[in-house]
């Protein structure tokens, strides 16, 4: 059996998981690849994993300089697991220029620099594989590029950040405030000390941009994604949504419309009857609807050492299996031939049409509701449901919750500005988009 040599850059959580799974399942993995896969070089900036690496094999070269891996003539495939978009970009570019295939789990790198990296790979007759960049162990990239290649994709919606999903699940189940659950997520290791990328939707935006490009055959356009986090969601919103038959999920949604492509990450009310509404905790799920296959759902762990390593190694197997002529035998980087990519416009969020959940605090006196409904009617907004709750304790105000029918977002923005200007409305008006996937 021929052999292929692997160099791994980075031995953090995913790097360690990749080393462990490769060594533990080497016989099965090599049999599937059709070639013996050898780990020959590991780049680790610190020495805390040296004993772990040597326990796998004393023959593995360990370097403190990760660039030593990509410049090693014995390495055929470079696995980039250091993260970030500065050193990692330089590292991947060097590997490609050296004629080495690259496997990466770096969603930010692909989302922001994928177009140029894919072009460089094609120029050097190698490939960049990135299954692990989206949804951890769920093989959604391969499903979109290959399994669903007969379909025109109609829409894609995903829970693609486990931290945000964990927080919303705990807020629902334990009636805990956002800040308390965030602290719990940090204590459990689900959220970083600086959780901005997770709770503000940036991590999900990186992943959605990749999925959307593959689904609709466009170049990657990270700067065009609309991103809204979950920091304003209250336990009251979670409870009111439940009463109305919905769950609040932080979704990435992309859909092809007549005027362009929707590309948005935001909290969303989803009917409890939808399978994706019942994805809880740190789990991920991606719903894809194709014109031929209909709706499909891909579910599993979106992070973690070995689930993500599973996706990394699947890419290694794919590249190794086709390493003699990988660019011609592997699926194109974005699923479409590069010459066929179409730079369709991304719709601004103001032009997107959805239904809305609207919550406000109003004075408990006659005529207030009629003022609110008149403003909505004048804006062309139809009300699907209206609930007025009991007055707030020791206050002369009441929570008012509305569900609208589908409407263009800019109409809702203008109506809410007028509602907030009323003397009878306290604080700002909360709005959350609603998706029914019809």
Secondary structure by P-SEA (a helix, b strand, c coil): cbbbbbbbccccaaaaaaaaaaaaaaaaaaaaacbbbbbcbbbbccccaaaaaaaacccbbbbccaaaaaacccccbbbbcccccaaaaaaaaaaaaabbbbbbccaaaaaacaaaaaaaaaaacbbbbcccccccccaaaaaaaccccccccccccccccaaaaaaaaaaaaccccaaaaaaaaaaaccccccccccccaaaaaaaaaaaaaaacccccccccbbbbccccccaaaaaaaaaacbbbbbcbbbbbcccbbbbbccbbbbbcccccccccccbbbbbbbcccccbbbbbcccccaaaaaaaaaaaaaaaaaccccccccccccccccccccccccccccccbbbbbbbbbbbccccaaaaaaaaaaaaacccccbbbbccccccccbbbbbbbbccccaaaaaaaaaaaaaccccccbbbbbbbbccc
